[in-house]
Amino acid sequence: MESIRKIFKIGYGPSSSHTMGPRKAAQMFRDRTPEAAEYRVTLFGSLAATGVGHLTDKAILEELAQHATAEIIWKPKEFLPFHPNAMQFEALDKSGNVICSDTIYSIGGGDILHEGEARGKDEQVYTMSTIGEILKWCEETGHSFWEYVDICEGPEIWDYLREVWKVMKEAVERGIEAEGVLPGGLGLRRKAVSYYVHATGYNPSLKSRGLVYAYALAVSEENASGGLIVTAPTCGSCGIVPAVLYHLSTSKGFSEQRILRALATAGLFGSVVKHNASVSGAEVGCQGEVGVACAMAAAAASQLFGGTPAQIEYSAEMGLEHHLGLTCDPVCGLVQVPCIERNAYAAARALDANLYAAFSDGRHTVTFDRIVEVMKQTGHDLPSLYKETAQGGLAAIR
């Protein structure tokens, strides 16, 4: 299983699969073809269907235009067999002849694969790839999930997570100060500042919940405006983990060291899902984005509150289980409606999952790994209408 660095990527929104991945692919292809006089890029399937709203064309053109002119061709109804987020890059000479071609897939979380490459091609950092295996190891050795991350990743992971936490905090703090209308044409006003102000006027219980909403909205709105955020595990779900950790850090006084350990645990759970299923909305729907982020945040919260490994696993299981079947149906293809609101709601559900598990001894019927299997199958059973094509569900109301 790959490093948790693949779950926590620092970059600009609004979409890890539709913006970060294509930008990276364009940059790599540009660097490979310095002799090109012109570029032609064909976008297929989900990538084409919601690419405009996700700024896919802008991300690609910004990279290719540094060297030559480029043309984007959109084929939203044509799906390549490997993954619904497919791109074909072609480099042309001065006579218009194709001198280099490459088909690249944006598979979620900002990761890309070239035609013929297998998933998990990068260095495998973890020997165990299911939560069941890791949980058994924890119970046998007395260690916790974050300690397994430390053993496998090495001490350098903490500097990386410290930078991740810094970017997360800054996104929250920028977002709760920003006002105005989000770009994209929906006319959606930023709500984080309003929720933050209103929350301060309520009693402690309601204030706590209102602040969690505000922090999640803040990061999600920063993402929607193309700001600097951290995938957790994707751009579309990037507000959930920061909201929970920022709230617990500021309201409960948890130290940075404990927050970083909670981040490590969250990353481990996200990596297990990515390894065994998917975190791509175009592949398995929003359950793979918001659902997985909720599970990650729930695991992190449970650890911070002293949960046993079994209780942490139970928290994460509930965070994902109760998002099973969630469709990816962005209105106008923008990471705004219903995405931003879902981040706020899922952050609150993550805290509820932690509380529910804390009342238990951690024993329960359905394991986290089983839920991951079900999520994968459910995602494959969902029609393409409900997987980031902006053709079904809520997206069809416009």
LORO-742291 format. One record per atom (N, C-alpha, C): y, x, z. Coordinates in steps of 0.1 Angstrom, whole numbers, padded with zeros to 4 digits, always signed. Layout:
<atoms>
YXZ
...
</atoms>
This chain:
<atoms>
-0012+0008+0000
+0000+0000+0000
+0012+0009+0000
+0023+0005-0007
+0035+0013-0009
+0044+0013+0003
+0053+0022+0003
+0063+0023+0014
+0071+0010+0016
+0076+0008+0028
+0085-0004+0030
+0098-0001+0024
+0101+0011+0019
+0113+0013+0011
+0114+0004-0001
+0102+0000-0006
+0101-0008-0018
+0105-0023-0015
+0104-0026-0002
+0108-0040+0002
+0123-0040+0005
+0128-0029+0012
+0142-0028+0015
+0150-0019+0005
+0155-0025-0005
+0163-0018-0015
+0178-0021-0014
+0186-0011-0014
+0200-0013-0013
+0206-0014-0027
+0213-0024-0030
+0219-0026-0043
+0228-0038-0044
+0232-0041-0056
+0241-0052-0059
+0234-0064-0064
+0238-0076-0059
+0232-0089-0063
+0237-0093-0077
+0233-0105-0081
+0228-0116-0073
+0212-0117-0073
+0205-0109-0081
+0191-0111-0081
+0183-0098-0082
+0173-0096-0074
+0165-0084-0075
+0157-0083-0088
+0151-0095-0092
+0143-0095-0104
+0151-0096-0117
+0162-0103-0116
+0170-0106-0128
+0182-0097-0130
+0186-0090-0119
+0198-0081-0120
+0194-0067-0117
+0188-0064-0105
+0185-0050-0101
+0174-0045-0111
+0163-0052-0113
+0153-0047-0122
+0157-0044-0136
+0164-0054-0143
+0169-0051-0156
+0179-0039-0157
+0187-0038-0147
+0197-0027-0147
+0189-0014-0146
+0179-0013-0138
+0171-0001-0136
+0164+0002-0150
+0158-0008-0156
+0151-0007-0168
+0160-0002-0179
+0172-0007-0180
+0182-0003-0190
+0186+0011-0188
+0188+0015-0176
+0192+0029-0173
+0182+0039-0177
+0169+0035-0174
+0158+0044-0178
+0156+0045-0193
+0157+0034-0200
+0156+0034-0215
+0167+0042-0221
+0179+0040-0216
+0191+0047-0221
+0189+0062-0220
+0185+0066-0208
+0183+0081-0206
+0172+0087-0215
+0162+0078-0219
+0151+0083-0227
+0155+0084-0242
+0166+0077-0246
+0169+0076-0260
+0184+0081-0263
+0187+0093-0260
+0201+0098-0263
+0205+0098-0277
+0195+0097-0286
+0198+0097-0301
+0201+0083-0306
+0200+0073-0298
+0202+0059-0303
+0216+0057-0307
+0218+0049-0319
+0231+0045-0323
+0234+0031-0319
+0224+0024-0316
+0225+0010-0312
+0213+0005-0304
+0214-0005-0296
+0203-0010-0288
+0201-0025-0291
+0189-0029-0290
+0185-0044-0291
+0176-0047-0280
+0180-0057-0272
+0172-0061-0260
+0168-0075-0261
+0155-0078-0261
+0150-0092-0261
+0145-0096-0247
+0151-0107-0242
+0147-0112-0229
+0137-0124-0231
+0126-0124-0224
+0116-0134-0225
+0115-0143-0213
+0110-0155-0214
+0106-0163-0203
+0116-0166-0193
+0112-0165-0180
+0121-0168-0169
+0134-0159-0169
+0132-0147-0174
+0143-0137-0174
+0154-0142-0184
+0150-0148-0195
+0159-0154-0204
+0165-0167-0200
+0156-0175-0193
+0160-0189-0190
+0172-0189-0180
+0172-0180-0170
+0182-0180-0160
+0190-0167-0160
+0189-0159-0171
+0195-0146-0171
+0210-0146-0170
+0217-0156-0177
+0231-0157-0177
+0236-0159-0163
+0230-0168-0156
+0234-0171-0142
+0232-0160-0132
+0222-0151-0135
+0219-0140-0127
+0226-0127-0132
+0234-0128-0142
+0241-0116-0147
+0232-0106-0153
+0221-0110-0158
+0211-0101-0164
+0217-0094-0176
+0224-0101-0185
+0229-0095-0197
+0240-0085-0193
+0248-0088-0183
+0259-0080-0178
+0254-0067-0173
+0243-0068-0165
+0237-0056-0159
+0231-0046-0169
+0225-0052-0179
+0219-0044-0190
+0230-0038-0199
+0239-0046-0203
+0250-0041-0212
+0259-0030-0205
+0261-0031-0192
+0269-0021-0185
+0262-0007-0185
+0249-0007-0185
+0241+0005-0186
+0241+0011-0200
+0237+0002-0209
+0235+0007-0223
+0248+0010-0230
+0259+0003-0226
+0272+0006-0233
+0278+0019-0230
+0272+0026-0220
+0277+0040-0217
+0273+0049-0228
+0264+0045-0237
+0259+0054-0248
+0261+0048-0261
+0258+0035-0263
+0259+0028-0276
+0261+0013-0275
+0264+0007-0286
+0265-0008-0286
+0252-0014-0284
+0251-0026-0279
+0239-0033-0276
+0240-0048-0279
+0228-0054-0283
+0227-0068-0286
+0216-0074-0277
+0219-0086-0271
+0209-0093-0263
+0204-0105-0271
+0191-0106-0271
+0184-0117-0278
+0177-0125-0267
+0179-0138-0267
+0173-0147-0256
+0161-0155-0261
+0150-0154-0255
+0138-0162-0258
+0132-0169-0246
+0139-0179-0241
+0134-0185-0228
+0121-0192-0229
+0117-0196-0241
+0105-0204-0242
+0093-0196-0245
+0095-0183-0247
+0084-0174-0250
+0080-0165-0238
+0068-0166-0233
+0064-0159-0222
+0053-0149-0225
+0055-0136-0221
+0045-0126-0224
+0035-0127-0213
+0022-0124-0216
+0011-0127-0206
+0012-0120-0193
+0017-0108-0192
+0016-0100-0179
+0025-0106-0168
+0037-0110-0172
+0047-0115-0162
+0058-0122-0168
+0063-0133-0162
+0073-0141-0168
+0087-0135-0170
+0089-0123-0163
+0102-0116-0164
+0100-0104-0174
+0100-0106-0186
+0098-0095-0196
+0110-0092-0204
+0111-0079-0208
+0122-0074-0216
+0116-0064-0227
+0121-0065-0239
+0117-0055-0249
+0130-0048-0253
+0130-0035-0250
+0141-0026-0254
+0138-0019-0267
+0148-0019-0276
+0146-0012-0289
+0158-0003-0291
+0156+0009-0295
+0167+0019-0298
+0167+0020-0313
+0178+0019-0320
+0180+0019-0334
+0188+0031-0338
+0185+0036-0350
+0193+0047-0355
+0205+0041-0363
+0213+0050-0370
+0224+0045-0377
+0221+0036-0389
+0209+0037-0394
+0204+0028-0405
+0198+0015-0400
+0197+0013-0387
+0192+0001-0382
+0177+0002-0380
+0171+0013-0382
+0156+0015-0380
+0153+0017-0365
+0142+0011-0361
+0138+0012-0347
+0131+0026-0345
+0137+0033-0336
+0132+0047-0333
+0124+0048-0320
+0126+0038-0312
+0119+0038-0299
+0119+0023-0294
+0107+0019-0288
+0106+0006-0283
+0098+0006-0270
+0102-0002-0260
+0094-0003-0248
+0095-0017-0242
+0084-0022-0238
+0084-0035-0231
+0083-0033-0216
+0092-0039-0209
+0093-0036-0194
+0093-0050-0187
+0086-0050-0176
+0086-0062-0168
+0093-0060-0154
+0101-0070-0151
+0108-0070-0137
+0099-0079-0128
+0092-0072-0119
+0081-0079-0112
+0085-0084-0098
+0098-0083-0095
+0103-0088-0082
+0107-0077-0073
+0117-0080-0064
+0122-0070-0055
+0128-0058-0061
+0132-0059-0073
+0139-0048-0080
+0129-0038-0087
+0116-0041-0086
+0106-0032-0092
+0104-0035-0106
+0101-0025-0114
+0098-0027-0128
+0085-0020-0132
+0078-0025-0142
+0066-0019-0147
+0067-0019-0163
+0063-0008-0168
+0062-0006-0183
+0049-0013-0188
+0049-0017-0200
+0037-0023-0206
+0025-0014-0204
+0014-0019-0199
+0002-0012-0196
+0001-0005-0183
+0012-0005-0175
+0011+0001-0162
+0005-0009-0152
-0002-0004-0142
-0008-0013-0132
+0002-0015-0120
+0001-0026-0113
+0008-0027-0101
+0003-0017-0091
+0012-0014-0081
+0008-0004-0071
+0007+0010-0077
+0014+0013-0088
+0013+0026-0094
+0020+0037-0086
+0029+0034-0077
+0036+0044-0069
+0027+0049-0058
+0032+0059-0051
+0024+0065-0040
+0020+0055-0030
+0008+0055-0026
+0002+0046-0016
+0004+0052-0002
+0012+0046+0006
+0016+0052+0019
+0006+0047+0030
+0002+0035+0029
-0006+0029+0039
-0021+0028+0035
-0030+0031+0044
-0044+0030+0041
-0049+0016+0043
-0043+0009+0053
-0046-0005+0055
-0036-0014+0048
-0041-0025+0042
-0032-0033+0034
-0033-0048+0037
-0039-0052+0048
-0039-0065+0053
-0034-0065+0068
-0028-0076+0072
-0023-0077+0086
-0035-0078+0095
-0046-0084+0090
-0058-0085+0099
-0063-0071+0103
-0064-0062+0093
-0068-0048+0096
-0059-0041+0106
-0046-0043+0103
-0036-0036+0111
-0036-0042+0125
-0037-0055+0126
-0037-0062+0139
-0049-0057+0148
-0061-0055+0141
-0073-0050+0148
-0070-0036+0153
-0064-0028+0145
-0060-0014+0149
-0051-0014+0161
-0041-0023+0161
-0031-0024+0172
-0039-0028+0185
-0048-0038+0184
-0055-0042+0196
-0064-0031+0201
-0070-0023+0192
-0079-0013+0196
-0072+0000+0202
-0060+0002+0197
-0053+0015+0201
-0042+0012+0211
-0038+0000+0212
-0027-0003+0221
-0013-0001+0214
-0013+0003+0201
+0000+0005+0194
+0005-0009+0189
+0017-0008+0184
+0023-0020+0178
+0025-0018+0163
+0029-0028+0156
+0031-0027+0141
+0041-0016+0137
+0052-0015+0144
+0062-0005+0140
+0056+0009+0142
+0047+0011+0151
+0041+0024+0153
+0032+0028+0142
+0026+0018+0136
+0018+0020+0124
+0027+0025+0112
+0039+0019+0111
+0048+0023+0101
+0053+0037+0104
+0055+0040+0116
+0060+0054+0119
+0049+0064+0116
+0037+0061+0119
+0026+0071+0116
+0024+0073+0101
+0025+0062+0093
+0022+0063+0079
+0034+0068+0071
+0046+0064+0075
+0058+0068+0068
+0064+0081+0072
+0062+0085+0084
+0068+0097+0089
+0082+0095+0095
+0087+0104+0102
+0100+0102+0109
+0112+0100+0100
+0111+0104+0087
+0122+0102+0078
+0125+0087+0075
+0115+0078+0078
+0118+0064+0075
+0129+0059+0084
+0131+0065+0096
+0141+0059+0105
+0155+0061+0100
+0158+0072+0093
+0171+0074+0087
+0173+0064+0076
+0163+0061+0068
+0164+0052+0058
+0167+0038+0063
+0159+0034+0074
+0161+0021+0080
+0175+0020+0087
+0180+0031+0091
+0193+0031+0097
+0204+0028+0087
+0202+0033+0075
+0211+0030+0064
+0210+0015+0059
+0197+0011+0059
+0195-0003+0056
+0202-0013+0066
+0201-0010+0078
+0207-0018+0089
+0222-0017+0087
+0228-0006+0084
+0242-0004+0082
+0247-0013+0071
+0240-0013+0060
+0244-0022+0048
+0242-0036+0052
+0232-0040+0059
+0230-0054+0063
+0241-0059+0072
+0245-0051+0082
+0256-0054+0091
+0269-0056+0083
+0272-0047+0074
+0284-0047+0067
+0285-0059+0058
+0273-0063+0053
+0273-0076+0044
+0276-0088+0053
+0271-0088+0065
+0274-0100+0074
+0289-0100+0077
+0294-0088+0080
+0308-0088+0085
+0318-0090+0073
+0315-0086+0061
+0323-0089+0050
+0323-0104+0047
+0310-0109+0048
+0308-0123+0044
+0315-0133+0053
+0316-0130+0066
+0322-0140+0075
+0337-0139+0075
+0343-0129+0067
+0357-0128+0065
+0362-0134+0052
+0352-0134+0042
+0356-0137+0028
+0358-0152+0027
+0367-0156+0018
+0369-0170+0015
+0371-0172+0000
+0371-0184-0005
+0373-0187-0019
+0361-0192-0025
+0361-0193-0039
+0350-0199-0047
+0341-0188-0052
+0328-0190-0052
+0319-0181-0057
+0319-0181-0073
+0317-0170-0079
+0317-0170-0094
+0305-0177-0100
+0306-0181-0112
+0295-0187-0119
+0297-0201-0125
+0308-0208-0121
+0311-0221-0127
+0307-0233-0119
+0299-0232-0108
+0296-0244-0100
+0307-0248-0091
+0317-0240-0089
+0328-0243-0080
+0324-0244-0066
+0314-0236-0062
+0309-0236-0048
+0318-0227-0039
+0323-0233-0029
+0332-0225-0020
+0323-0218-0009
+0328-0207-0005
+0321-0199+0006
+0322-0208+0018
+0311-0208+0026
+0310-0216+0038
+0309-0208+0051
+0306-0195+0049
+0302-0187+0061
+0314-0187+0071
+0326-0185+0067
+0337-0184+0076
+0339-0197+0083
+0337-0209+0077
+0338-0222+0083
+0328-0224+0094
+0315-0220+0090
+0304-0222+0100
+0307-0213+0112
+0312-0201+0109
+0314-0191+0120
+0325-0197+0130
+0336-0202+0124
+0346-0207+0133
+0342-0220+0140
+0335-0229+0134
+0330-0241+0140
+0320-0238+0151
+0312-0228+0149
+0301-0224+0159
+0307-0220+0172
+0319-0214+0172
+0325-0209+0184
+0330-0220+0193
+0331-0232+0188
+0336-0244+0196
+0325-0252+0202
+0312-0248+0200
+0301-0256+0206
+0296-0250+0219
+0287-0257+0225
+0281-0252+0237
+0271-0241+0233
+0267-0233+0243
+0259-0220+0239
+0247-0222+0230
+0240-0233+0232
+0228-0236+0224
+0232-0238+0209
+0241-0247+0207
+0245-0251+0194
+0253-0239+0188
+0261-0232+0196
+0268-0220+0191
+0259-0210+0185
+0248-0208+0192
+0238-0198+0188
+0232-0201+0174
+0229-0214+0173
+0223-0218+0160
+0234-0218+0149
+0246-0222+0152
+0257-0221+0142
+0260-0207+0137
+0259-0198+0146
+0261-0184+0143
+0251-0178+0134
+0238-0182+0136
+0227-0178+0127
+0230-0183+0113
+0233-0196+0112
+0237-0202+0099
+0248-0193+0093
+0258-0191+0100
+0270-0184+0095
+0266-0170+0089
+0258-0162+0097
+0254-0149+0093
+0246-0149+0080
+0236-0159+0079
+0228-0160+0067
+0236-0164+0055
+0246-0173+0057
+0254-0177+0046
+0263-0165+0042
+0268-0158+0051
+0277-0146+0048
+0270-0136+0039
+0258-0133+0042
+0251-0123+0034
+0247-0129+0020
+0242-0141+0020
+0238-0148+0008
+0250-0150-0002
+0262-0153+0004
+0274-0154-0004
+0279-0141-0010
+0277-0130-0002
+0280-0117-0007
+0271-0114-0019
+0258-0117-0017
+0249-0115-0028
+0253-0123-0041
+0256-0136-0039
+0260-0144-0050
+0272-0139-0057
+0280-0132-0051
+0293-0127-0057
+0291-0113-0062
+0278-0108-0062
+0275-0095-0067
+0278-0083-0058
+0279-0086-0045
+0282-0076-0035
+0270-0067-0031
+0272-0057-0023
+0262-0048-0019
+0254-0054-0008
+0241-0055-0010
+0232-0061+0000
+0219-0053+0000
+0209-0058+0008
+0196-0052+0009
+0186-0062+0006
+0177-0060-0004
+0166-0069-0006
+0157-0070+0006
+0153-0082+0010
+0145-0084+0022
+0137-0097+0021
+0128-0099+0012
+0123-0088+0003
+0130-0089-0011
+0139-0099-0013
+0145-0100-0026
+0160-0102-0024
+0168-0103-0035
+0182-0106-0033
+0184-0121-0030
+0176-0129-0036
+0178-0144-0033
+0175-0148-0019
+0167-0139-0012
+0164-0142+0002
+0170-0132+0012
+0180-0125+0007
+0185-0113+0015
+0193-0117+0027
+0196-0130+0030
+0204-0133+0041
+0196-0136+0054
+0183-0137+0053
+0175-0142+0064
+0172-0132+0075
+0167-0120+0071
+0164-0110+0080
+0177-0104+0087
+0188-0101+0079
+0200-0097+0085
+0206-0107+0095
+0205-0120+0092
+0211-0130+0101
+0204-0130+0114
+0191-0130+0114
+0183-0130+0127
+0186-0117+0135
+0185-0106+0128
+0187-0093+0135
+0202-0091+0140
+0211-0095+0132
+0225-0094+0136
+0228-0103+0148
+0223-0115+0147
+0225-0124+0158
+0219-0119+0171
+0207-0114+0171
+0200-0109+0183
+0206-0096+0188
+0211-0088+0179
+0218-0076+0182
+0231-0079+0190
+0239-0088+0185
+0252-0091+0191
+0251-0100+0203
+0242-0110+0203
+0241-0119+0214
+0232-0115+0226
+0222-0107+0222
+0212-0103+0233
+0214-0088+0236
+0222-0081+0229
+0225-0067+0232
+0213-0057+0229
+0204-0061+0220
+0193-0052+0216
+0199-0039+0210
+0193-0027+0214
+0198-0015+0209
+0195-0013+0195
+0202-0003+0188
+0199+0000+0174
+0185+0004+0172
+0179+0012+0181
+0166+0017+0180
+0156+0005+0180
+0158-0005+0188
+0149-0016+0188
+0150-0024+0176
+0163-0025+0171
+0165-0033+0158
+0158-0026+0147
+0158-0012+0146
+0152-0005+0136
+0137-0007+0136
+0131-0007+0148
+0117-0009+0150
+0113-0023+0145
+0122-0033+0148
+0119-0047+0143
+0120-0047+0128
+0129-0040+0122
+0130-0039+0107
+0117-0033+0102
+0112-0023+0108
+0100-0016+0104
+0088-0027+0103
+0087-0034+0114
+0077-0045+0114
+0079-0055+0103
+0092-0059+0102
+0095-0069+0091
+0091-0063+0077
+0094-0051+0075
+0091-0045+0062
+0076-0044+0060
+0068-0041+0071
+0054-0041+0069
+0048-0054+0065
+0052-0065+0071
+0047-0078+0067
+0051-0081+0053
+0063-0078+0049
+0067-0080+0035
+0059-0072+0025
+0056-0060+0029
+0048-0051+0020
+0034-0057+0018
+0028-0062+0029
+0015-0068+0028
+0015-0079+0018
+0025-0088+0018
+0026-0099+0009
+0028-0094-0005
+0037-0084-0007
+0039-0079-0020
+0027-0073-0026
+0019-0066-0018
+0007-0059-0022
-0004-0069-0026
-0006-0079-0018
-0017-0088-0020
-0013-0101-0028
-0001-0104-0030
+0004-0116-0037
+0016-0112-0046
+0028-0117-0042
+0040-0114-0050
+0052-0119-0041
+0063-0113-0044
+0076-0117-0038
+0086-0121-0049
+0080-0124-0061
+0088-0128-0073
+0089-0143-0074
+0101-0148-0074
+0103-0163-0076
+0098-0167-0089
+0099-0159-0099
+0094-0162-0113
+0079-0163-0114
+0072-0157-0104
+0058-0156-0104
+0051-0166-0095
+0057-0168-0083
+0051-0177-0073
+0061-0187-0067
+0073-0187-0072
+0082-0197-0066
+0090-0191-0054
+0098-0200-0049
+0107-0195-0038
+0099-0192-0025
+0087-0197-0024
+0079-0194-0012
+0077-0179-0011
+0077-0172-0023
+0075-0158-0023
+0088-0150-0019
+0099-0157-0019
+0112-0151-0016
+0116-0156-0002
+0121-0168-0001
+0126-0173+0012
+0114-0174+0022
+0102-0179+0018
+0091-0180+0027
+0087-0166+0033
+0086-0156+0024
+0083-0143+0029
+0094-0137+0038
+0106-0139+0034
+0117-0135+0043
+0117-0141+0056
+0114-0154+0057
+0113-0161+0070
+0102-0155+0078
+0090-0152+0072
+0079-0145+0079
+0083-0132+0084
+0091-0124+0076
+0095-0111+0080
+0105-0112+0092
+0114-0121+0092
+0124-0123+0102
+0117-0128+0115
+0107-0137+0114
+0100-0142+0125
+0092-0131+0132
+0086-0122+0125
+0079-0111+0130
+0088-0102+0138
+0100-0099+0132
+0110-0090+0138
+0115-0096+0151
+0118-0109+0151
+0123-0115+0163
+0112-0115+0174
+0100-0118+0170
+0089-0118+0180
+0087-0105+0187
+0088-0094+0179
+0087-0081+0185
+0099-0078+0194
+0111-0082+0190
+0123-0079+0199
+0121-0086+0212
+0115-0098+0212
+0114-0106+0225
+0101-0102+0232
+0095-0091+0228
+0083-0087+0236
+0070-0093+0232
+0069-0099+0221
+0057-0105+0216
+0045-0095+0215
+0033-0100+0218
+0021-0091+0216
+0019-0091+0201
+0011-0081+0196
+0008-0081+0182
+0002-0094+0176
-0006-0101+0184
-0011-0114+0180
+0000-0124+0179
+0009-0124+0188
+0021-0134+0187
+0030-0130+0176
+0032-0118+0173
+0040-0114+0161
+0033-0119+0149
+0020-0117+0147
+0013-0121+0136
+0014-0136+0134
+0013-0143+0146
+0014-0158+0145
+0028-0163+0141
+0038-0156+0146
+0052-0159+0142
+0054-0158+0127
+0049-0147+0121
+0050-0145+0107
+0042-0155+0099
+0030-0158+0104
+0022-0168+0097
+0029-0181+0096
+0035-0186+0107
+0042-0199+0107
+0054-0198+0097
+0061-0187+0097
+0073-0185+0089
+0069-0187+0074
+0058-0182+0070
+0053-0183+0056
+0046-0197+0054
+0038-0201+0063
+0030-0213+0061
+0039-0225+0058
+0050-0226+0065
+0058-0238+0064
+0068-0238+0053
+0066-0228+0044
+0074-0227+0032
+0064-0228+0020
+0051-0230+0022
+0042-0231+0011
+0046-0241+0001
+0045-0238-0012
+0048-0248-0022
+0063-0248-0026
+0072-0241-0019
+0086-0241-0021
+0089-0236-0036
+0096-0244-0043
+0098-0241-0057
+0111-0233-0059
+0112-0226-0070
+0123-0218-0073
+0131-0225-0084
+0141-0233-0081
+0148-0242-0090
+0163-0241-0089
+0168-0229-0092
+0183-0227-0091
+0191-0235-0101
+0201-0242-0096
+0209-0250-0104
+0218-0241-0113
+0217-0243-0126
+0224-0235-0136
+0219-0220-0136
+0208-0218-0130
+0202-0204-0130
+0210-0195-0120
+0219-0200-0112
+0227-0192-0103
+0220-0191-0089
+0221-0180-0083
+0215-0178-0069
+0225-0184-0059
+0227-0197-0060
+0237-0204-0051
+0231-0217-0046
+0228-0226-0054
+0222-0239-0050
+0208-0240-0056
+0198-0241-0047
+0198-0243-0032
+0196-0230-0024
+0197-0219-0031
+0193-0206-0025
+0201-0203-0012
+0214-0204-0013
+0222-0200-0001
+0219-0208+0011
+0218-0221+0009
+0215-0230+0021
+0201-0227+0026
+0192-0224+0017
+0178-0221+0021
+0178-0209+0030
+0186-0199+0028
+0186-0187+0036
+0190-0191+0050
+0201-0199+0052
+0205-0203+0065
+0195-0211+0073
+0188-0220+0066
+0178-0228+0072
+0166-0220+0076
+0162-0211+0067
+0150-0203+0070
+0153-0193+0081
+0165-0188+0083
+0168-0179+0094
+0166-0187+0107
+0170-0199+0108
+0168-0207+0120
+0153-0210+0122
+0146-0212+0111
+0131-0215+0113
+0124-0202+0117
+0129-0191+0114
+0123-0178+0118
+0124-0177+0133
+0135-0181+0139
+0137-0181+0153
+0128-0191+0160
+0127-0203+0154
+0118-0213+0159
+0103-0208+0159
+0099-0202+0148
+0085-0196+0147
+0083-0187+0159
+0093-0178+0161
+0091-0169+0172
+0090-0176+0186
+0098-0186+0188
+0097-0194+0201
+0084-0201+0202
+0079-0207+0191
+0067-0214+0191
+0055-0205+0195
+0055-0193+0189
+0044-0183+0191
+0045-0178+0206
+0058-0177+0211
+0059-0171+0224
+0053-0180+0235
+0052-0193+0232
+0046-0203+0242
+0031-0202+0241
+0026-0195+0231
+0011-0194+0229
+0006-0181+0234
-0008-0180+0233
-0014-0167+0236
-0016-0159+0223
-0011-0164+0212
-0013-0157+0199
-0025-0162+0191
-0034-0169+0197
-0046-0174+0190
-0043-0186+0182
-0047-0186+0169
-0045-0198+0161
-0055-0198+0150
-0056-0209+0142
-0067-0211+0133
-0065-0203+0120
-0054-0204+0113
-0052-0199+0100
-0044-0185+0101
-0050-0175+0096
-0044-0161+0097
-0033-0159+0087
-0025-0149+0090
-0014-0146+0080
-0020-0142+0067
-0031-0134+0067
-0036-0130+0054
-0042-0142+0046
-0047-0152+0053
-0052-0164+0046
-0040-0171+0039
-0029-0172+0047
-0017-0179+0041
-0012-0171+0029
-0013-0158+0029
-0008-0150+0017
-0017-0154+0005
-0030-0155+0008
-0039-0159-0003
-0036-0173-0009
-0033-0182+0000
-0029-0196-0004
-0016-0196-0011
-0007-0188-0006
+0006-0187-0013
+0005-0182-0027
-0003-0172-0029
-0006-0167-0042
-0012-0177-0052
-0022-0184-0047
-0028-0194-0055
-0019-0206-0058
-0012-0210-0048
-0002-0221-0050
+0009-0217-0060
+0013-0205-0060
+0023-0200-0069
+0018-0200-0083
+0005-0196-0085
-0001-0196-0098
-0003-0211-0103
-0005-0220-0094
-0007-0234-0098
+0006-0241-0101
+0017-0236-0097
+0030-0243-0100
+0033-0242-0115
+0037-0253-0121
+0042-0252-0135
+0054-0243-0136
+0056-0237-0148
+0067-0228-0150
+0080-0234-0148
+0081-0248-0149
+0093-0255-0146
+0099-0252-0132
+0090-0249-0123
+0094-0247-0109
+0094-0232-0105
+0095-0223-0115
+0094-0209-0112
+0106-0201-0119
+0118-0204-0114
+0130-0196-0118
+0133-0198-0133
+0130-0210-0139
+0134-0212-0153
+0146-0221-0154
+0150-0227-0143
+0161-0236-0142
+0159-0249-0151
+0146-0253-0152
+0143-0264-0160
+0138-0276-0152
+0133-0274-0140
+0127-0285-0132
+0133-0285-0118
+0128-0295-0110
+0133-0296-0097
+0148-0298-0095
+0154-0292-0086
+0168-0294-0084
+0176-0289-0096
+0171-0279-0103
+0178-0274-0115
+0180-0285-0126
+0171-0295-0126
+0172-0305-0136
+0182-0315-0134
+0189-0315-0122
+0199-0326-0120
+0212-0323-0127
+0214-0311-0132
+0227-0308-0139
+0225-0311-0154
</atoms>
